[in-house]
Amino acid sequence: MDNSQVKPPRFASLFDFVDQFILPMYGTTQMHQGSVNWSPKWWAHPEAIARLDGLWRTFEKLRIDAPATHVELFLRLHGDYHMRYLMQPDGVFSQCRKEDVPTVPLPSQPAVSG
């Protein structure tokens, strides 16, 4: 495929992908929204950005490589796995139900040389 045949992405940015695909796809009822582990400030969590950006890029690649089945493949092999990790009871957003709680990196000590 030459450059004149390259399909533009369905979503122009990570933010468009999250707003237009992820949020509706993994939505819940208003009654249960208080029990869902999600942060309205998802973009402030580096580990969420890494996973969601990877999901966006994977979605766009599958859309080109497998046009007839890309949504099912994406959800089954990628989306559900990463969204479960982000939203599970001990996941990235587990403390963000009532207010956004920033994450901190895991602790590390310098390696001893010798």
C-alpha positions in Angstrom: 0.0 0.0 0.0 1.5 3.3 -1.0 1.0 6.6 0.9 -1.9 7.6 -1.3 -3.8 4.4 -0.1 -3.0 4.8 3.7 -6.2 5.0 5.6 -6.4 7.8 8.1 -6.9 6.7 11.7 -10.5 6.4 12.9 -9.6 8.3 16.0 -7.4 11.4 15.6 -5.9 11.2 19.1 -5.8 9.1 22.3 -8.4 11.5 23.8 -10.8 10.9 20.9 -10.3 7.1 21.2 -11.1 7.2 24.9 -14.0 9.6 24.6 -15.7 8.1 21.5 -14.9 4.4 21.9 -13.7 3.3 25.4 -16.1 5.4 27.5 -19.2 4.2 25.7 -18.0 0.6 25.3 -17.2 0.2 29.0 -19.9 2.4 30.3 -22.3 1.4 33.1 -25.7 2.5 34.4 -25.9 5.7 36.3 -27.0 3.7 39.4 -23.8 1.7 39.3 -21.4 4.5 38.3 -20.4 5.0 41.9 -19.1 1.4 42.2 -17.0 1.5 39.0 -13.3 1.8 39.4 -12.6 4.6 36.9 -11.1 8.1 37.1 -12.5 11.0 35.2 -8.9 12.2 35.2 -7.6 9.0 33.6 -5.1 11.1 31.7 -3.3 12.0 34.9 -2.3 8.4 35.5 0.8 7.4 33.6 0.0 3.7 33.8 -3.4 4.3 32.3 -2.0 6.5 29.6 0.5 3.7 28.6 -2.3 1.1 28.4 -4.9 3.2 26.7 -2.4 4.5 24.2 -1.4 0.9 23.4 -5.0 0.1 23.0 -5.6 3.0 20.7 -2.7 2.0 18.5 -3.7 -1.7 18.5 -7.3 -0.7 17.6 -6.1 1.3 14.6 -3.8 -1.4 13.4 -6.5 -4.1 13.6 -8.9 -1.8 11.8 -6.6 -1.9 8.8 -5.4 -5.5 9.1 -8.8 -7.2 9.9 -11.5 -4.8 8.8 -14.3 -7.3 9.1 -13.5 -8.5 12.6 -11.4 -5.8 14.2 -13.8 -4.8 16.9 -14.4 -8.3 18.1 -10.6 -9.1 18.0 -9.8 -5.9 19.7 -12.2 -6.4 22.6 -11.5 -10.1 23.1 -7.7 -10.0 22.8 -6.8 -6.5 24.0 -9.5 -4.1 25.3 -11.2 -6.4 27.8 -7.8 -7.5 29.2 -6.4 -4.0 29.8 -9.7 -2.4 30.9 -10.1 -5.2 33.4 -6.6 -4.5 34.7 -7.3 -0.8 35.0 -10.8 -1.2 36.6 -10.4 -4.3 38.8 -10.8 -4.0 42.6 -7.1 -3.6 43.1 -6.3 -2.0 39.8 -5.1 1.4 38.8 -8.3 3.2 39.5 -9.4 1.2 42.6 -9.0 4.3 44.8 -10.6 6.8 42.4 -14.3 6.1 43.0 -15.1 9.0 45.2 -12.2 11.3 44.3 -9.2 11.0 42.0 -6.2 9.6 43.9 -2.9 10.0 42.1 -0.6 7.0 41.8 3.0 6.8 42.8 5.8 4.7 41.3 6.8 1.5 43.0 9.8 2.0 45.4 13.3 1.0 44.2 16.7 1.1 45.7 19.9 1.6 43.7 21.7 -1.7 42.8 24.9 -2.3 44.7 27.8 -2.5 42.4 30.6 -4.9 43.0 
